[in-house]
Amino acid sequence: MNARTIFLSAAVSVLSATAAAAQTVQVFKDAGCGCCGGWIAYMQQNGFSVNLANVEPNRMQ
């Protein structure tokens, strides 16, 4: 692997991380949902900002 390839790979990685960090995800979930918490944690660990709103299931459409 040459220096140019390494540099381009590093640049793409940094740009991808920067793009993810700039993204905000809005999550509407049932307060009793356990799987949503795991997904939210995963998104945060990968640079996303998460806005969370607990909504009663009968109000979700």
C-alpha positions as MATLAB code, in Angstrom:
seq = 'MNARTIFLSAAVSVLSATAAAAQTVQVFKDAGCGCCGGWIAYMQQNGFSVNLANVEPNRMQ';
ca = [
       0.000    0.000    0.000;
       1.462    3.351   -0.937;
       1.315    6.608    1.048;
      -1.375    8.086   -1.184;
      -3.708    5.146   -0.601;
      -3.154    5.326    3.152;
      -3.786    9.077    3.163;
      -6.992    8.741    1.118;
      -8.262    5.959    3.382;
      -7.601    8.075    6.467;
      -9.289   11.107    4.900;
     -12.411    9.114    4.033;
     -12.551    7.742    7.582;
     -12.295   11.213    9.110;
     -14.888   12.665    6.740;
     -17.295    9.798    7.450;
     -16.930   10.295   11.202;
     -17.439   14.041   10.823;
     -20.572   13.539    8.743;
     -22.012   11.115   11.300;
     -21.242   13.518   14.143;
     -23.180   16.247   12.400;
     -26.334   14.112   12.144;
     -29.184   14.186   14.645;
     -31.672   11.339   14.831;
     -35.176   11.896   16.228;
     -36.523    8.785   17.987;
     -40.166    8.408   18.963;
     -40.570    5.340   21.157;
     -42.751    3.622   23.702;
     -41.291    4.167   27.198;
     -41.557    0.414   27.787;
     -39.570   -0.584   24.697;
     -36.268   -2.230   25.605;
     -34.862   -2.638   22.102;
     -34.965    1.092   21.363;
     -32.514    1.823   24.173;
     -29.930   -0.486   22.614;
     -30.351    1.086   19.197;
     -30.085    4.598   20.671;
     -26.864    3.650   22.496;
     -25.439    2.212   19.253;
     -26.235    5.413   17.338;
     -24.642    7.581   20.048;
     -21.519    5.404   20.133;
     -21.190    5.968   16.401;
     -21.280    9.754   16.575;
     -24.962   10.528   16.158;
     -26.848   12.927   18.391;
     -30.188   11.440   19.466;
     -33.319   13.394   20.395;
     -35.656   11.073   22.282;
     -39.407   11.391   22.747;
     -41.446    8.801   24.648;
     -44.851    8.440   23.007;
     -47.830    6.314   24.019;
     -48.266    3.418   21.567;
     -51.830    4.459   20.637;
     -50.468    7.851   19.479;
     -47.855    6.334   17.117;
     -48.790    6.124   13.462;
];
